[in-house]
Amino acid sequence: YNPDVVNVVPVSAWVGDGLVERSARMPWYQSCTLLEALDALSPPPRETDKPLRIPIVEVYKIGGIGTVASGRIETGVMRPGISVVF
């Protein structure tokens, strides 16, 4: 990782120091809170030019409908009418 672009945020989840508000118990740390650091993250670019890839997370067997696979599209694009084969 590149330490110039990664924020290291000291927190104490036990008492909530540094999570949402700056803490008086850590006067030596003057930068962002964990919530501010998470809000500043930007999502990685979508790779829509690559083949469709959907890791299957869960499989549901629904009576009267059949087996339904659930997952998240990692690369590619899914459009109405596309045929997906497992």
C-alpha positions as CSV (number, residue, x, y, z in Angstrom):
1,Y,0.0,0.0,0.0
2,N,1.0,3.6,-0.4
3,P,1.2,5.3,3.1
4,D,0.8,8.7,1.4
5,V,-2.8,8.0,0.4
6,V,-3.8,5.6,3.2
7,N,-5.1,7.2,6.5
8,V,-4.2,5.5,9.7
9,V,-6.8,6.4,12.2
10,P,-6.3,5.5,15.9
11,V,-9.6,4.5,17.6
12,S,-10.8,2.9,20.7
13,A,-14.1,1.1,19.9
14,W,-14.4,0.1,23.5
15,V,-15.2,3.7,24.5
16,G,-15.8,5.2,21.1
17,D,-12.8,7.4,20.8
18,G,-12.0,8.6,17.3
19,L,-14.9,6.8,15.7
20,V,-17.4,9.7,15.0
21,E,-15.9,12.6,17.0
22,R,-12.4,13.6,17.9
23,S,-11.5,12.5,21.4
24,A,-10.1,14.5,24.3
25,R,-8.3,11.3,25.4
26,M,-6.1,11.5,22.2
27,P,-4.9,15.1,22.1
28,W,-1.8,14.0,20.1
29,Y,-4.0,13.0,17.1
30,Q,-5.5,16.0,15.2
31,S,-6.5,14.4,11.9
32,C,-9.8,12.8,10.7
33,T,-12.1,10.4,12.6
34,L,-12.8,6.9,11.3
35,L,-16.2,8.0,9.9
36,E,-14.6,10.9,8.1
37,A,-11.9,8.6,6.6
38,L,-14.5,6.1,5.4
39,D,-16.6,8.9,3.9
40,A,-13.5,10.2,2.0
41,L,-13.0,6.8,0.3
42,S,-13.9,6.7,-3.4
43,P,-15.1,3.4,-4.9
44,P,-12.9,1.7,-7.5
45,P,-13.8,2.2,-11.2
46,R,-16.3,-0.3,-12.7
47,E,-14.8,-2.5,-15.3
48,T,-17.6,-2.5,-17.8
49,D,-15.4,-3.5,-20.7
50,K,-14.6,-6.9,-19.3
51,P,-16.7,-10.1,-19.4
52,L,-19.6,-10.5,-17.0
53,R,-18.4,-11.9,-13.6
54,I,-20.8,-12.5,-10.8
55,P,-19.5,-14.4,-7.7
56,I,-22.4,-16.4,-6.3
57,V,-23.0,-15.5,-2.6
58,E,-26.3,-17.4,-1.9
59,V,-28.6,-19.9,-3.6
60,Y,-32.3,-19.9,-2.8
61,K,-34.7,-22.6,-3.6
62,I,-38.1,-20.9,-4.0
63,G,-41.1,-23.1,-4.4
64,G,-43.0,-22.5,-7.6
65,I,-40.2,-20.4,-9.1
66,G,-37.1,-22.6,-8.9
67,T,-33.5,-22.0,-7.9
68,V,-32.4,-18.4,-7.7
69,A,-28.7,-17.5,-7.4
70,S,-27.7,-14.2,-5.7
71,G,-24.5,-12.3,-6.1
72,R,-22.9,-9.0,-7.0
73,I,-21.7,-8.0,-10.5
74,E,-17.9,-7.5,-10.2
75,T,-17.1,-6.9,-13.9
76,G,-19.1,-6.5,-17.1
77,V,-22.7,-5.3,-17.5
78,M,-26.0,-7.1,-17.2
79,R,-28.9,-5.9,-19.3
80,P,-32.5,-6.9,-19.6
81,G,-32.9,-10.0,-21.8
82,I,-29.3,-11.2,-21.4
83,S,-28.9,-15.0,-21.2
84,V,-26.8,-16.2,-18.3
85,V,-25.7,-19.9,-18.2
86,F,-24.1,-21.6,-15.2
